[in-house]
Amino acid sequence: MTRPLPDLGRLNPACTATRHGDYSAYRHGCRCPHAREDQRIYQKRMREGRAQPAYIDPTGTRRRLQALAVLGWRWTDIAARRGVTWQSIQIVALGGRNVHRTTAAEVAAVYRDLSTRPGPSRITAARAAAKGWHGPLAWHDIDDPACVPDTTDPDAPVIDEWAVSEALAGRLGADRLGEVDLIEAMRRLLADGLTDGQARYRLRLTNAHARRLIRAVNSTTTTHERTAA
């Protein structure tokens, strides 16, 4: 199957070429200003031994598009900014083939513009997250194929492991722990097989406080089970 070549659009009304805009189009007859300029730069780099391949690794481009989807930006939103069809955006976002250098640069420009704010579609964001895609903050180096996304939640509460362990041993009262630490302590006690009353006694809680913690534990467990399913 022949790979479709990029078309950067006609700038010269008199140009009759079938595609336009880069040095490859110039070789096929395009005489638009941007094709002439790209040809000039390409020839200069060839003379200086600095010529770069037209097609490059797709990792960074694919990750950028997927990250925008996680933010709620639809393929149509991105396509409108590039002047292409949404299908062409989807192909790059889902595919594994090398992308044209110009396409990578244009996607990177759109990414810089959109990646700092949420998109208009919650449905798109939910679907992207369900596919296991990652947002912009997950990538230390979005262009490095070896880079592993950081999936830790920066807004997640931090549990004081020392405080929890001391409470479980009966050496620290509930008034010395934060609520998130008490919930974790209650979760561990119930997981170890203690009854609600035994866990309440171990943590030195009132009945009302213990019931609140148990509801929080059950709510968290249910959420995790739904996510896993």
C-alpha positions as CSV (number, residue, x, y, z in Angstrom):
1,M,0.0,0.0,0.0
2,T,1.4,3.4,-1.0
3,R,1.7,5.8,2.0
4,P,-0.2,9.0,1.4
5,L,2.1,12.0,1.2
6,P,1.4,15.3,3.1
7,D,-0.1,18.2,1.2
8,L,0.6,21.6,2.8
9,G,-1.8,23.4,0.5
10,R,-1.6,25.5,-2.6
11,L,-0.1,29.0,-2.1
12,N,0.6,29.8,-5.8
13,P,-2.8,29.9,-7.7
14,A,-0.9,29.1,-10.9
15,C,0.7,25.9,-9.5
16,T,-0.8,22.8,-11.1
17,A,0.9,20.2,-9.0
18,T,-1.2,17.5,-7.3
19,R,0.4,18.2,-3.9
20,H,2.1,21.2,-2.4
21,G,4.4,22.6,0.2
22,D,7.6,20.6,0.8
23,Y,10.8,19.6,-1.1
24,S,9.2,16.3,-2.1
25,A,6.2,18.2,-3.7
26,Y,8.7,20.5,-5.4
27,R,10.3,17.4,-7.1
28,H,6.8,16.6,-8.4
29,G,6.2,20.0,-9.9
30,C,5.0,22.2,-7.0
31,R,6.3,25.7,-7.4
32,C,4.4,27.3,-4.4
33,P,6.6,29.6,-2.2
34,H,6.8,27.2,0.7
35,A,7.8,24.3,-1.6
36,R,10.6,26.4,-3.1
37,E,11.8,27.4,0.4
38,D,11.7,23.8,1.7
39,Q,13.6,22.7,-1.4
40,R,16.3,25.4,-0.9
41,I,16.7,24.3,2.8
42,Y,16.9,20.7,1.8
43,Q,19.5,21.2,-0.8
44,K,21.6,23.3,1.5
45,R,21.5,20.6,4.2
46,M,22.4,18.0,1.6
47,R,25.5,20.0,0.6
48,E,26.5,20.4,4.3
49,G,25.7,16.8,5.2
50,R,22.9,17.8,7.5
51,A,19.9,16.4,5.6
52,Q,17.2,14.9,7.8
53,P,14.8,12.1,6.9
54,A,11.4,13.1,5.8
55,Y,9.7,10.5,8.0
56,I,10.4,10.2,11.7
57,D,9.5,8.1,14.7
58,P,5.7,8.6,15.5
59,T,6.0,8.2,19.3
60,G,5.9,11.8,20.3
61,T,3.2,12.8,17.7
62,R,1.0,9.9,18.7
63,R,1.4,10.6,22.4
64,R,0.6,14.3,21.9
65,L,-2.6,13.5,20.1
66,Q,-3.6,11.0,22.7
67,A,-2.8,13.4,25.6
68,L,-5.0,16.1,24.0
69,A,-7.8,13.5,23.8
70,V,-7.4,12.8,27.5
71,L,-7.9,16.6,28.1
72,G,-11.1,16.4,26.1
73,W,-10.0,17.7,22.7
74,R,-11.7,15.9,19.8
75,W,-10.1,14.9,16.6
76,T,-12.3,17.5,14.9
77,D,-10.9,20.2,17.1
78,I,-7.3,19.3,16.3
79,A,-8.0,18.8,12.6
80,A,-9.6,22.3,12.3
81,R,-6.4,23.9,13.6
82,R,-4.3,21.9,11.1
83,G,-6.6,22.3,8.2
84,V,-6.9,18.5,7.6
85,T,-9.6,15.9,8.1
86,W,-10.3,14.4,11.5
87,Q,-9.7,10.9,10.0
88,S,-6.1,11.8,9.2
89,I,-5.6,12.9,12.9
90,Q,-7.1,9.6,14.1
91,I,-4.9,7.6,11.8
92,V,-1.8,9.2,13.3
93,A,-3.1,8.9,16.9
94,L,-3.9,5.2,16.6
95,G,-1.2,4.1,14.1
96,G,2.4,3.0,14.5
97,R,3.9,4.1,11.2
98,N,6.4,6.9,10.9
99,V,5.0,10.3,10.4
100,H,6.2,13.1,8.1
101,R,8.4,15.6,9.8
102,T,6.1,18.4,8.8
103,T,3.1,16.6,10.4
104,A,5.0,16.1,13.6
105,A,5.9,19.8,13.8
106,E,2.3,20.9,13.1
107,V,0.9,18.5,15.8
108,A,3.6,19.8,18.2
109,A,2.5,23.4,17.6
110,V,-1.2,22.5,18.2
111,Y,-0.2,20.6,21.3
112,R,1.7,23.6,22.7
113,D,-1.5,25.7,22.2
114,L,-4.0,23.2,23.6
115,S,-2.2,21.1,26.2
116,T,-2.5,23.7,29.0
117,R,-6.3,23.8,29.1
118,P,-9.2,21.3,29.0
119,G,-11.0,20.5,25.8
120,P,-14.8,20.8,25.3
121,S,-15.7,17.1,25.3
122,R,-16.0,15.1,28.5
123,I,-17.0,12.1,26.5
124,T,-13.7,12.3,24.5
125,A,-11.8,12.6,27.8
126,A,-13.6,9.6,29.3
127,R,-13.0,7.4,26.3
128,A,-9.4,8.3,26.1
129,A,-8.8,7.5,29.8
130,A,-10.6,4.2,29.3
131,K,-8.2,3.3,26.5
132,G,-5.3,3.8,28.9
133,W,-4.0,7.0,27.3
134,H,-2.1,9.5,29.4
135,G,-2.3,13.3,29.7
136,P,0.5,15.8,29.2
137,L,1.7,15.7,32.8
138,A,2.4,11.9,32.7
139,W,5.3,12.4,30.3
140,H,8.8,13.4,31.4
141,D,10.0,13.2,27.8
142,I,7.0,12.7,25.5
143,D,9.3,12.1,22.4
144,D,11.4,9.3,24.1
145,P,10.0,5.9,23.2
146,A,11.7,4.5,26.3
147,C,9.9,7.0,28.6
148,V,7.4,5.4,31.0
149,P,4.4,7.5,31.9
150,D,4.1,8.7,35.5
151,T,0.6,7.6,36.5
152,T,0.7,8.9,40.1
153,D,-2.1,11.2,41.0
154,P,-0.5,14.6,42.1
155,D,-3.8,15.4,43.9
156,A,-4.0,12.1,45.8
157,P,-3.7,12.5,49.6
158,V,-0.4,11.2,51.1
159,I,-0.8,8.6,53.9
160,D,1.5,8.9,56.9
161,E,2.7,5.3,57.1
162,W,4.4,5.8,60.5
163,A,1.2,7.2,62.0
164,V,-0.9,4.4,60.6
165,S,1.4,1.7,61.9
166,E,1.5,3.3,65.4
167,A,-2.3,3.5,65.5
168,L,-2.6,-0.2,64.5
169,A,-0.2,-1.1,67.3
170,G,-2.4,0.9,69.8
171,R,0.4,3.4,70.5
172,L,-1.2,6.5,68.9
173,G,-4.6,7.9,69.5
174,A,-7.1,8.8,66.7
175,D,-6.7,12.5,67.6
176,R,-3.1,12.3,66.4
177,L,-4.0,11.0,62.9
178,G,-5.4,12.8,59.9
179,E,-8.7,11.5,58.4
180,V,-7.0,9.8,55.4
181,D,-4.7,8.0,57.8
182,L,-7.6,6.8,59.9
183,I,-9.4,5.5,56.8
184,E,-6.3,3.6,55.8
185,A,-5.9,2.2,59.4
186,M,-9.6,1.1,59.4
187,R,-9.2,-0.5,56.0
188,R,-6.2,-2.6,57.1
189,L,-7.9,-3.7,60.3
190,L,-11.0,-4.8,58.5
191,A,-8.9,-6.5,55.8
192,D,-7.2,-8.5,58.6
193,G,-10.5,-9.9,59.7
194,L,-11.4,-7.7,62.7
195,T,-15.0,-6.9,63.3
196,D,-16.3,-3.3,63.1
197,G,-16.4,-3.2,66.9
198,Q,-12.9,-4.6,67.3
199,A,-11.5,-2.1,64.8
200,R,-13.3,0.8,66.6
201,Y,-11.8,-0.3,69.9
202,R,-8.3,-0.7,68.5
203,L,-8.4,2.9,67.1
204,R,-10.1,4.3,70.1
205,L,-13.0,5.8,68.1
206,T,-16.5,6.9,68.9
207,N,-19.3,4.9,67.3
208,A,-20.1,7.8,65.0
209,H,-16.5,8.3,63.9
210,A,-16.0,4.6,63.3
211,R,-19.2,4.3,61.1
212,R,-18.0,7.3,59.1
213,L,-14.6,5.7,58.5
214,I,-16.2,2.3,57.6
215,R,-18.4,4.0,55.0
216,A,-15.4,5.7,53.5
217,V,-13.6,2.3,53.3
218,N,-16.5,0.6,51.7
219,S,-16.9,3.5,49.2
220,T,-13.3,3.3,48.2
221,T,-13.4,-0.4,47.8
222,T,-16.5,-0.2,45.6
223,T,-14.8,2.4,43.4
224,H,-11.7,0.2,43.0
225,E,-13.8,-2.8,42.1
226,R,-15.7,-0.9,39.4
227,T,-12.5,0.5,38.0
228,A,-11.0,-3.0,37.8
229,A,-14.1,-4.4,36.1
